Amino acid sequence: MSMKVAFIGLGVMGYPMAGHLANAGHHVTVYNRTTAKAQKWVSEYQGHYSETPKEAAKDADIVFMCVGNDDDLRSVVYGENGVLASMQAGSYLVDHTTTSAEVAREVGAKAKQQGIAFLDAPVSGGQAGAENGVLTVMVGGAEADFGVVQPVMAAFSRFSQLLGEVGSGQLCKMVNQICIAGVVQGLAEGLHFAKQAGLDGEKVIETISKGAAGSWQMENRYKTMWAGEYEFGFAVDWMRKDLGIALDEAKANGATLPMTATVDQYYADVQALGGGRYDTSSLLARIEALHKK
């Protein structure tokens, strides 16, 4: 069923996500802080662009957002030009940004006051997942609202799951990033060890990836890590933002995350090496830089 939707934020994730919605036959209006990006999107897909979030969201059945952080989210939701200034009661507001659970609950409460359903719906799968339409979506909100929005999100996702009330999607995304941090550090140390031992990296990975050591990170990143290439996905700067959110939440809920805190500091070392825009597999670059000292 075709719906009238708005998409706010055309970054490396939002741009292709909005494109999949248009290709699925929905009527899409986009907004981006840089208008040139919105104009480029319209030149590639069937749709329209607006100069403000408010204008884009007007009369939309569903408004999707994918921006940078908590403050970016507030800037496109609130105020005279925010989406809540024009959204109608009975419509749906869906946030794909990775934010704190706190801001998700805050926006959810504001939306509810206007009769608007809110779902926090961070995604996993990276730029490639967005471009190929195979993201995983972690959702917090009401079951009935999820039932309406899920078939529309299917345009850019392979799997979506309702985890609980508003904020639960963000909490699940924190678990995702916590798990990735440890896996990447382990892989970085393993590859470093293999190099030091004079082993053939290709043969080592071909052998151990078949067993319990195998992972998505190993399968997709070991070749570029071995070659010292780190331009293939989710940036260190973004990962530090996400790990910071998880560590803050852990202080609030009493969770103990020693490894996550350590790897966060390792990513700070990568930033200090000038690798803020490297992808997250660049933990190996940190080890090799220390080894050269």
Beta strands, then each sheet from edge to edge (+ up, - down):
strand 1: 4-8
strand 2: 27-31
strand 3: 48-49
strand 4: 62-65
strand 5: 92-95
strand 6: 117-120
strand 7: 123-124
strand 8: 135-140
strand 9: 157-164
sheet 1: 3+ 2+ 1+ 4+ 5+ 6+
sheet 2: 7+ 8- 9-
end
